[in-house]
Amino acid sequence: MRTFILKTIVITLAIYILFQFTLGQVINDISSKFKLVSNHHQRIEIKTKILEEMKKGTEKENLFSDEERVILSNFINKILNELKTTSQK
Protein backbone atom coordinates (compact mmCIF):
# COMPACT_ATOMS: atom_id res chain seq x y z
CA MET A 1 0.00 0.00 0.00
CA ARG A 2 2.87 2.33 0.86
CA THR A 3 4.54 1.78 -2.51
CA PHE A 4 1.27 2.46 -4.30
CA ILE A 5 0.86 5.81 -2.55
CA LEU A 6 4.50 6.72 -3.20
CA LYS A 7 4.21 5.82 -6.90
CA THR A 8 0.97 7.78 -7.18
CA ILE A 9 2.56 10.87 -5.64
CA VAL A 10 5.61 10.63 -7.91
CA ILE A 11 3.49 10.16 -11.05
CA THR A 12 1.18 13.02 -10.07
CA LEU A 13 4.17 15.28 -9.44
CA ALA A 14 5.73 14.29 -12.77
CA ILE A 15 2.49 14.99 -14.66
CA TYR A 16 2.15 18.37 -12.94
CA ILE A 17 5.73 19.37 -13.81
CA LEU A 18 5.27 18.20 -17.41
CA PHE A 19 2.05 20.22 -17.66
CA GLN A 20 3.73 23.36 -16.31
CA PHE A 21 6.60 23.10 -18.79
CA THR A 22 4.28 22.56 -21.77
CA LEU A 23 0.75 23.93 -21.54
CA GLY A 24 1.20 25.91 -18.33
CA GLN A 25 3.59 28.36 -19.97
CA VAL A 26 1.23 28.90 -22.92
CA ILE A 27 -1.70 29.50 -20.58
CA ASN A 28 0.33 31.99 -18.55
CA ASP A 29 1.32 33.89 -21.71
CA ILE A 30 -2.29 34.11 -22.88
CA SER A 31 -3.56 35.23 -19.49
CA SER A 32 -0.88 37.93 -19.27
CA LYS A 33 -2.00 39.24 -22.69
CA PHE A 34 -5.60 39.35 -21.49
CA LYS A 35 -4.51 41.27 -18.41
CA LEU A 36 -2.66 43.72 -20.63
CA VAL A 37 -5.76 44.38 -22.72
CA SER A 38 -8.05 44.56 -19.69
CA ASN A 39 -6.16 47.58 -18.34
CA HIS A 40 -7.85 50.79 -19.59
CA HIS A 41 -4.57 52.71 -19.91
CA GLN A 42 -2.98 49.91 -21.95
CA ARG A 43 -6.00 49.80 -24.30
CA ILE A 44 -5.64 53.52 -24.94
CA GLU A 45 -1.92 53.09 -25.72
CA ILE A 46 -2.65 50.20 -28.10
CA LYS A 47 -5.36 52.24 -29.83
CA THR A 48 -2.96 55.17 -30.20
CA LYS A 49 -0.26 52.94 -31.70
CA ILE A 50 -2.71 51.43 -34.17
CA LEU A 51 -3.93 54.86 -35.25
CA GLU A 52 -0.33 56.08 -35.70
CA GLU A 53 0.49 53.09 -37.90
CA MET A 54 -2.67 53.65 -39.94
CA LYS A 55 -1.70 57.29 -40.40
CA LYS A 56 1.80 56.29 -41.56
CA GLY A 57 0.26 53.81 -44.00
CA THR A 58 -2.08 56.36 -45.53
CA GLU A 59 0.77 58.82 -46.04
CA LYS A 60 2.64 56.36 -48.23
CA GLU A 61 2.11 56.59 -51.97
CA ASN A 62 1.86 52.81 -52.44
CA LEU A 63 0.74 50.53 -49.66
CA PHE A 64 1.74 47.31 -51.43
CA SER A 65 4.67 46.24 -53.54
CA ASP A 66 4.10 44.87 -57.05
CA GLU A 67 4.40 41.28 -55.86
CA GLU A 68 1.95 41.88 -52.99
CA ARG A 69 -0.55 43.45 -55.42
CA VAL A 70 -0.46 40.39 -57.66
CA ILE A 71 -0.87 38.00 -54.74
CA LEU A 72 -3.74 39.96 -53.19
CA SER A 73 -5.47 40.41 -56.54
CA ASN A 74 -5.29 36.68 -57.28
CA PHE A 75 -6.56 35.85 -53.81
CA ILE A 76 -9.50 38.27 -54.01
CA ASN A 77 -10.42 37.02 -57.50
CA LYS A 78 -10.37 33.44 -56.25
CA ILE A 79 -12.66 34.32 -53.35
CA LEU A 80 -15.06 36.19 -55.66
CA ASN A 81 -15.18 33.27 -58.10
CA GLU A 82 -15.90 30.85 -55.28
CA LEU A 83 -18.68 33.07 -53.93
CA LYS A 84 -20.23 33.31 -57.41
CA THR A 85 -20.32 29.52 -57.78
CA THR A 86 -21.87 29.00 -54.34
CA SER A 87 -24.56 31.62 -54.90
CA GLN A 88 -25.67 29.93 -58.14
CA LYS A 89 -26.34 26.57 -56.42
The 8 nearest C-alpha neighbors of each residue, nearest first, counted from 0:
[[1, 3, 2, 4, 5, 6, 7, 8],
 [0, 2, 4, 3, 5, 6, 7, 8],
 [3, 1, 5, 4, 0, 6, 7, 8],
 [2, 4, 0, 6, 1, 5, 7, 8],
 [3, 5, 7, 1, 2, 6, 8, 0],
 [4, 6, 2, 8, 7, 3, 1, 9],
 [7, 5, 9, 3, 8, 4, 2, 10],
 [8, 6, 4, 10, 5, 9, 11, 3],
 [7, 9, 11, 5, 6, 10, 12, 4],
 [8, 10, 12, 6, 11, 7, 13, 5],
 [11, 9, 13, 7, 12, 8, 6, 14],
 [12, 10, 8, 14, 13, 9, 7, 15],
 [11, 13, 15, 9, 10, 14, 8, 16],
 [12, 14, 10, 16, 15, 11, 17, 9],
 [15, 13, 17, 11, 12, 16, 18, 10],
 [14, 16, 18, 12, 13, 17, 11, 19],
 [17, 15, 19, 13, 18, 14, 12, 20],
 [18, 16, 14, 20, 15, 19, 13, 21],
 [17, 19, 15, 21, 16, 20, 22, 23],
 [20, 18, 23, 16, 17, 21, 22, 24],
 [19, 21, 17, 18, 23, 24, 16, 22],
 [22, 20, 18, 19, 23, 24, 17, 25],
 [21, 23, 25, 24, 18, 19, 26, 20],
 [24, 22, 19, 26, 25, 21, 18, 20],
 [23, 25, 27, 26, 22, 21, 20, 19],
 [26, 24, 28, 22, 27, 23, 29, 21],
 [25, 27, 23, 29, 28, 24, 30, 22],
 [26, 28, 24, 30, 25, 29, 31, 23],
 [29, 27, 25, 31, 26, 30, 24, 32],
 [30, 28, 32, 26, 31, 27, 25, 33],
 [29, 31, 33, 27, 32, 28, 26, 34],
 [30, 32, 34, 28, 33, 29, 27, 35],
 [33, 31, 35, 29, 30, 34, 36, 28],
 [34, 32, 30, 36, 35, 31, 37, 29],
 [33, 35, 37, 31, 32, 36, 30, 38],
 [34, 36, 32, 33, 37, 38, 31, 41],
 [35, 37, 33, 38, 34, 42, 41, 32],
 [36, 38, 34, 35, 33, 39, 42, 41],
 [37, 39, 41, 36, 40, 35, 42, 34],
 [40, 38, 42, 41, 37, 43, 36, 44],
 [41, 39, 43, 42, 38, 44, 45, 37],
 [40, 42, 44, 38, 43, 39, 45, 36],
 [43, 41, 45, 39, 44, 40, 36, 46],
 [42, 44, 46, 40, 41, 45, 47, 39],
 [45, 43, 41, 47, 46, 42, 48, 40],
 [46, 44, 42, 48, 47, 43, 41, 49],
 [47, 45, 43, 49, 44, 48, 42, 50],
 [46, 48, 44, 50, 45, 49, 43, 51],
 [49, 47, 51, 45, 50, 46, 44, 52],
 [48, 50, 46, 52, 51, 47, 53, 45],
 [49, 51, 53, 47, 52, 48, 54, 46],
 [52, 50, 54, 48, 53, 49, 47, 55],
 [53, 51, 55, 49, 54, 50, 56, 48],
 [54, 52, 50, 56, 51, 55, 49, 57],
 [53, 55, 51, 57, 52, 56, 50, 58],
 [56, 54, 52, 58, 53, 57, 51, 59],
 [57, 55, 53, 54, 58, 59, 52, 62],
 [56, 58, 54, 59, 55, 53, 60, 62],
 [59, 57, 55, 56, 54, 60, 53, 61],
 [60, 58, 57, 56, 61, 62, 55, 54],
 [59, 61, 58, 62, 57, 56, 63, 55],
 [62, 60, 59, 63, 64, 56, 57, 58],
 [61, 63, 59, 56, 60, 64, 57, 58],
 [64, 62, 61, 67, 68, 65, 66, 60],
 [63, 65, 67, 66, 68, 62, 61, 69],
 [66, 64, 68, 67, 69, 63, 70, 61],
 [65, 67, 69, 68, 64, 70, 63, 71],
 [66, 68, 70, 64, 69, 65, 63, 71],
 [69, 67, 65, 71, 66, 70, 72, 63],
 [68, 70, 72, 66, 67, 71, 73, 65],
 [69, 71, 67, 73, 72, 68, 74, 66],
 [72, 70, 74, 68, 73, 69, 67, 75],
 [71, 73, 69, 75, 74, 70, 68, 76],
 [74, 72, 76, 70, 71, 75, 69, 77],
 [73, 75, 71, 77, 72, 76, 70, 78],
 [76, 74, 78, 72, 77, 73, 71, 79],
 [77, 75, 79, 73, 78, 74, 72, 80],
 [76, 78, 74, 80, 75, 79, 73, 81],
 [77, 79, 75, 81, 76, 80, 82, 74],
 [80, 78, 76, 82, 81, 77, 75, 83],
 [81, 79, 83, 77, 82, 78, 76, 84],
 [80, 82, 78, 84, 83, 79, 77, 85],
 [81, 83, 79, 85, 80, 84, 86, 78],
 [84, 82, 80, 86, 81, 85, 79, 87],
 [83, 85, 81, 87, 82, 86, 80, 88],
 [86, 84, 82, 87, 88, 83, 81, 80],
 [85, 87, 83, 84, 88, 82, 81, 80],
 [86, 88, 84, 85, 83, 82, 81, 80],
 [87, 85, 86, 84, 83, 82, 81, 80]]
